[in-house]
Amino acid sequence: WTGFLYLAVVLDAFSRRVVGWAMANHLGAELVLAALDMAIGRRRPNDVIHHSDQGSQYTSAAFGKRREEAGGRTSMGSVGDAYDNAMAESSFATLECELLDRHSFRSQAKARMAVFSYIEGRYNPNRRHSALGFLSPISYEKETRTKP
């Protein structure tokens, strides 16, 4: 109703958990920086690999600097390879099917609240994944931490 709202996410490839996310009405580097900052704040990563497509947001100097400061290395998909970012694309498809296709938002504020509720209230704590033995991302992380 009130224009586009873009979502950037940082997924933990181990657990499929959305560890960082941000929304904005533009596709600038600030959007992905905000998602990266949330992920860094939540996980305090050390020597991780950040995989992305070759969008200008991810190839920006600001993003590269912030990623390096956090101890991350770059991995980028090849141009035009739709399968290279399959995990992220799958999570977006799930969000679209389970939330966006079922609702219409009259304001960006309502859309933001719905996405927040979906990610933090459904996807991370309750959404089961076949690749995780049908556990949610949070349950999978708890389960794997308790094993030797």
Summary of the structure (lengths in Angstrom):
residues: 148
radius of gyration: 15.6
end to end distance: 50.8
largest distance: 50.8
contacts: 403
relative contact order: 0.16
helix: 51%
strand: 17%
